[in-house]
């Protein structure tokens, strides 16, 4: 590989990283974020754990939201009386698969910086975890892939362990998973009582409109394109004023914010490989939309880029009604 190819690869990687750091800005995202922030404040005020369950289909923005919350609440470095105090504030971890109490406590200890997260009995590690949560001033724990418990033979044991942990600290725990997790929460009354805040992060809609009469999807798409332009220092991005272009993007992404981010990621890659002129054109978006990644998000199998806006709108409504 030549030095020029290495430099181009580095430049692409840096731009992709910048894309991942753009915060989602749509009403559902803001509402869910505010509710989790409130739960953290309530936990601190009550000195008792106030907890959240966050549901959402793939691409809804759950992981992006988690990263933003971790960034918001920590880590913090304080200097007091000549001592440097490093606090965690918040951390994000994924439930291992298969999930057991032992594997989960080790995962959480590792996230808190414990040098020997697998050392000791499960009880010893749990006691250590409770101490570390206090010492690191952790206020928020985000546990993703909660749906792993749906197929776990140790689900009841893990849920009982979580109950004990919640009763031992004043930390807000947010369990994150697929919508199917709702049954897991509801069938255990004690867990349901401890996770009173249950939030759903959905996809953007082509039919629901904002106060300006613009669909939530189109408003977000236009706003996100401008965010990409500013973050990456681009000269040109699509303005998405064409109804047919907006509907085509919706048909390919299903309105999933994560799929929209991926679409721009592929478009950046395409533009840099072909031109590298600080522009993203709609032709780059169109080419990006043909990636296999979007097979799980697209609404119709028809060639949406060759359809007029009225026909495409009706196709979308018909497919969504099925």
C-alpha positions as CSV (number, residue, x, y, z in Angstrom):
1,X,0.0,0.0,0.0
2,X,1.4,3.4,-1.0
3,X,1.8,6.3,1.3
4,X,-0.9,8.2,-0.6
5,X,-3.3,5.3,0.0
6,X,-2.4,5.3,3.7
7,X,-3.0,9.0,4.0
8,X,-6.4,8.7,2.3
9,X,-7.4,5.9,4.6
10,X,-6.4,8.0,7.6
11,X,-8.4,10.9,6.3
12,X,-11.5,8.8,5.7
13,X,-11.2,7.3,9.2
14,X,-11.0,10.7,10.8
15,X,-14.1,11.9,8.9
16,X,-16.1,8.8,9.9
17,X,-15.1,9.4,13.5
18,X,-16.4,12.9,13.3
19,X,-19.7,11.6,11.9
20,X,-20.1,9.3,14.9
21,X,-19.7,12.2,17.2
22,X,-22.7,14.2,15.8
23,X,-25.5,14.2,18.3
24,X,-28.9,13.2,17.0
25,X,-31.3,16.1,17.2
26,X,-34.9,15.1,16.9
27,X,-37.8,15.4,19.3
28,X,-38.0,11.7,20.4
29,X,-34.2,11.6,21.1
30,X,-34.3,14.8,23.1
31,X,-37.3,13.6,25.1
32,X,-35.7,10.3,26.0
33,X,-32.4,12.0,26.9
34,X,-34.2,14.5,29.1
35,X,-36.0,11.7,31.0
36,X,-32.8,9.8,31.7
37,X,-31.1,13.0,32.9
38,X,-34.1,13.5,35.2
39,X,-33.8,10.0,36.6
40,X,-30.2,10.6,37.5
41,X,-31.1,13.8,39.3
42,X,-33.9,12.0,41.2
43,X,-31.5,9.2,42.2
44,X,-29.0,11.8,43.6
45,X,-31.7,13.7,45.4
46,X,-33.4,10.6,47.0
47,X,-30.1,8.8,47.5
48,X,-31.9,5.8,46.1
49,X,-31.7,4.2,42.7
50,X,-34.3,5.5,40.1
51,X,-34.0,3.4,37.0
52,X,-34.9,3.4,33.3
53,X,-35.6,0.8,30.6
54,X,-34.9,2.0,27.0
55,X,-36.4,0.1,24.1
56,X,-35.7,0.6,20.5
57,X,-35.3,-1.2,17.2
58,X,-31.8,-1.5,15.6
59,X,-30.7,1.9,14.3
60,X,-33.0,3.9,16.6
61,X,-30.0,5.7,18.1
62,X,-29.8,3.9,21.5
63,X,-26.0,3.4,21.3
64,X,-25.4,7.0,20.1
65,X,-27.6,8.3,23.0
66,X,-25.6,6.1,25.4
67,X,-22.3,7.6,24.3
68,X,-23.6,11.1,24.6
69,X,-24.8,10.4,28.1
70,X,-21.5,8.9,29.2
71,X,-19.8,12.0,27.8
72,X,-22.2,14.3,29.7
73,X,-21.9,12.6,33.1
74,X,-18.2,11.7,33.1
75,X,-15.4,11.1,33.6
76,X,-14.2,14.1,35.7
77,X,-10.8,14.8,37.2
78,X,-10.8,16.8,40.4
79,X,-7.9,18.3,42.4
80,X,-8.6,18.4,46.1
81,X,-6.1,19.1,48.9
82,X,-3.2,18.1,46.6
83,X,-4.9,14.8,45.6
84,X,-6.0,14.0,42.0
85,X,-9.5,12.3,42.1
86,X,-10.6,10.6,39.0
87,X,-14.3,9.9,38.9
88,X,-16.2,7.7,36.3
89,X,-19.5,9.4,36.5
90,X,-21.1,7.1,33.9
91,X,-20.2,4.1,31.9
92,X,-21.7,2.0,29.1
93,X,-21.4,-1.8,28.9
94,X,-23.0,-4.6,26.9
95,X,-24.4,-7.7,28.5
96,X,-22.2,-10.6,27.6
97,X,-23.7,-13.5,25.7
98,X,-24.4,-15.9,27.3
99,X,-25.1,-13.7,30.3
100,X,-24.6,-15.0,33.8
101,X,-24.2,-13.1,37.1
102,X,-20.5,-13.9,37.1
103,X,-19.9,-12.6,33.6
104,X,-22.0,-9.5,34.2
105,X,-20.3,-8.4,37.4
106,X,-16.9,-9.0,35.7
107,X,-18.0,-6.8,32.8
108,X,-19.1,-4.0,35.1
109,X,-15.9,-4.2,37.2
110,X,-13.8,-4.0,34.0
111,X,-15.8,-0.9,32.9
112,X,-14.9,0.7,36.3
113,X,-11.2,0.0,35.8
114,X,-10.9,-2.9,38.2
115,X,-7.5,-4.5,37.4
116,X,-8.7,-8.0,38.2
117,X,-12.4,-8.1,37.3
118,X,-12.6,-11.9,37.3
119,X,-10.8,-12.4,40.7
120,X,-12.8,-13.7,43.6
121,X,-16.2,-15.2,44.2
122,X,-19.3,-13.7,42.7
123,X,-20.2,-12.3,46.1
124,X,-16.8,-10.8,46.7
125,X,-16.8,-9.2,43.2
126,X,-20.4,-7.8,43.8
127,X,-19.2,-6.3,47.1
128,X,-16.2,-4.8,45.3
129,X,-18.5,-3.4,42.6
130,X,-20.8,-1.7,45.1
131,X,-17.7,0.0,46.7
132,X,-16.3,1.0,43.3
133,X,-19.6,2.5,42.2
134,X,-19.4,4.8,45.3
135,X,-15.7,5.6,45.1
136,X,-15.8,6.5,41.4
137,X,-19.0,8.6,42.0
138,X,-20.8,6.8,39.3
139,X,-24.3,8.3,38.7
140,X,-25.4,6.4,35.6
141,X,-24.8,2.9,34.3
142,X,-26.0,2.0,30.8
143,X,-26.4,-1.8,30.2
144,X,-27.0,-2.6,26.5
145,X,-28.1,-5.8,24.8
146,X,-30.6,-6.5,27.6
147,X,-32.5,-8.8,25.2
148,X,-29.8,-11.4,25.7
149,X,-31.7,-12.4,28.8
150,X,-34.7,-13.5,26.7
151,X,-32.7,-16.6,25.6
152,X,-30.7,-17.0,28.8
153,X,-31.3,-20.0,31.1
154,X,-30.0,-17.8,34.0
155,X,-32.4,-14.8,33.4
156,X,-34.1,-15.1,36.7
157,X,-30.8,-15.4,38.6
158,X,-29.5,-12.3,36.8
159,X,-32.6,-10.3,37.4
160,X,-32.5,-11.1,41.1
161,X,-28.9,-10.0,41.2
162,X,-29.8,-6.7,39.6
163,X,-32.5,-6.2,42.2
164,X,-30.0,-6.6,45.0
165,X,-27.5,-4.3,43.3
166,X,-30.2,-1.6,42.8
167,X,-31.1,-1.7,46.5
168,X,-27.4,-1.2,47.4
169,X,-26.6,2.0,45.7
170,X,-28.0,5.4,44.5
171,X,-27.0,4.9,40.9
172,X,-29.4,5.2,37.9
173,X,-29.3,2.0,35.9
174,X,-30.6,2.1,32.3
175,X,-31.3,-1.3,30.7
176,X,-31.2,-1.0,26.9
177,X,-32.6,-3.5,24.4
178,X,-35.0,-4.5,21.7
179,X,-38.8,-3.8,22.2
180,X,-39.3,-7.5,23.0
181,X,-37.6,-6.9,26.3
182,X,-40.8,-5.3,27.6
183,X,-42.2,-8.7,28.4
184,X,-39.2,-9.5,30.5
185,X,-39.7,-6.4,32.6
186,X,-43.4,-6.8,33.0
187,X,-43.4,-10.4,34.1
188,X,-41.2,-9.7,37.1
189,X,-43.2,-7.4,39.4
190,X,-40.2,-6.5,41.5
191,X,-38.1,-5.5,38.5
192,X,-41.0,-3.6,37.0
193,X,-41.3,-1.6,40.2
194,X,-37.7,-0.7,40.2
195,X,-37.7,0.3,36.6
196,X,-40.6,2.7,36.5
197,X,-39.3,4.8,33.7
198,X,-39.9,2.9,30.4
199,X,-39.0,4.7,27.2
200,X,-39.2,3.8,23.6
201,X,-36.9,5.4,21.0
202,X,-38.6,5.0,17.7
203,X,-37.9,5.8,14.1
204,X,-38.6,9.0,12.3
205,X,-41.9,9.4,10.5
206,X,-42.7,10.6,7.0
207,X,-46.3,11.4,7.9
208,X,-46.0,13.0,11.3
209,X,-45.1,16.7,11.0
210,X,-43.5,19.3,13.2
211,X,-44.7,22.8,14.1
212,X,-43.6,24.0,10.6
213,X,-45.6,21.4,8.8
214,X,-42.6,19.4,7.7
215,X,-42.4,15.7,8.3
216,X,-40.2,14.8,11.2
217,X,-38.1,12.7,8.9
218,X,-37.5,15.4,6.4
219,X,-36.7,18.0,9.1
220,X,-34.2,15.7,10.6
221,X,-32.6,14.7,7.3
222,X,-32.1,18.4,6.4
223,X,-30.8,19.3,9.8
224,X,-28.4,16.3,9.9
225,X,-27.0,17.1,6.4
226,X,-26.1,20.6,7.7
227,X,-24.5,19.1,10.8
228,X,-22.4,16.8,8.6
229,X,-21.4,19.8,6.4
230,X,-20.2,21.8,9.5
231,X,-18.5,18.9,11.3
232,X,-16.6,17.7,8.3
233,X,-15.9,21.1,6.8
234,X,-17.6,20.3,3.5
235,X,-18.4,22.8,0.8
236,X,-21.5,21.1,-0.5
237,X,-24.1,18.6,0.8
238,X,-27.5,17.8,-0.6
239,X,-30.2,20.3,0.6
240,X,-33.0,17.7,0.3
241,X,-35.5,20.2,-0.9
242,X,-36.8,17.7,-3.5
243,X,-39.7,15.6,-2.2
244,X,-38.8,12.7,-4.4
245,X,-35.2,12.6,-3.0
246,X,-36.4,12.8,0.6
247,X,-38.9,10.0,0.0
248,X,-36.3,7.8,-1.7
249,X,-33.9,8.2,1.3
250,X,-36.8,7.3,3.7
251,X,-37.6,4.2,1.6
252,X,-34.0,3.1,1.9
253,X,-33.5,3.8,5.6
254,X,-37.0,3.2,7.0
255,X,-36.6,6.4,9.0
256,X,-34.0,4.9,11.3
257,X,-31.5,7.6,12.5
258,X,-28.7,5.0,12.6
259,X,-29.3,4.1,9.0
260,X,-29.2,7.8,8.0
261,X,-25.9,8.1,9.7
262,X,-24.6,5.0,7.9
263,X,-25.9,6.5,4.6
264,X,-23.8,9.6,5.0
265,X,-20.8,7.4,6.2
266,X,-20.9,5.5,2.9
267,X,-21.5,8.7,0.9
268,X,-18.4,10.3,2.5
269,X,-16.4,7.2,1.6
270,X,-17.7,7.3,-2.0
271,X,-17.0,11.0,-2.4
272,X,-13.5,10.8,-1.0
273,X,-12.5,7.8,-3.1
274,X,-13.8,9.2,-6.3
275,X,-13.2,13.0,-6.0
276,X,-12.0,14.1,-2.5
277,X,-13.3,17.6,-3.3
278,X,-15.1,18.4,0.0
279,X,-18.5,17.7,-1.6
280,X,-21.2,15.2,-1.0
281,X,-23.6,15.1,-3.9
282,X,-26.9,13.4,-4.1
283,X,-25.3,10.9,-6.5
284,X,-23.1,9.9,-3.6
285,X,-26.1,9.3,-1.4
286,X,-27.8,7.3,-4.2
287,X,-24.7,5.1,-4.6
288,X,-24.4,4.7,-0.9
289,X,-28.0,3.5,-0.6
290,X,-27.3,0.5,-2.7
291,X,-25.0,-1.0,0.0
292,X,-26.2,-4.4,1.4
293,X,-26.3,-2.7,4.9
294,X,-29.7,-1.1,4.0
295,X,-31.4,-4.4,3.2
296,X,-32.6,-4.6,6.8
297,X,-34.0,-1.1,6.7
298,X,-35.5,-0.5,3.3
299,X,-39.3,-0.4,3.0
300,X,-39.8,-1.6,-0.6
301,X,-37.9,-3.6,-3.2
302,X,-38.8,-1.2,-6.0
303,X,-36.2,1.1,-7.5
304,X,-37.2,4.2,-5.5
305,X,-34.8,6.6,-7.2
306,X,-36.7,6.2,-10.5
307,X,-40.2,6.9,-9.0
308,X,-42.0,10.2,-8.8
309,X,-42.8,11.6,-5.4
310,X,-46.6,10.8,-5.5
311,X,-46.1,7.2,-6.5
312,X,-43.3,6.7,-4.0
313,X,-45.3,8.2,-1.2
314,X,-48.2,5.9,-1.9
315,X,-45.7,2.9,-2.1
316,X,-44.3,3.8,1.3
317,X,-47.8,4.0,2.9
318,X,-48.8,0.7,1.3
319,X,-45.7,-1.1,2.5
320,X,-45.9,0.3,6.0
321,X,-49.6,-0.8,6.3
322,X,-48.7,-4.4,5.6
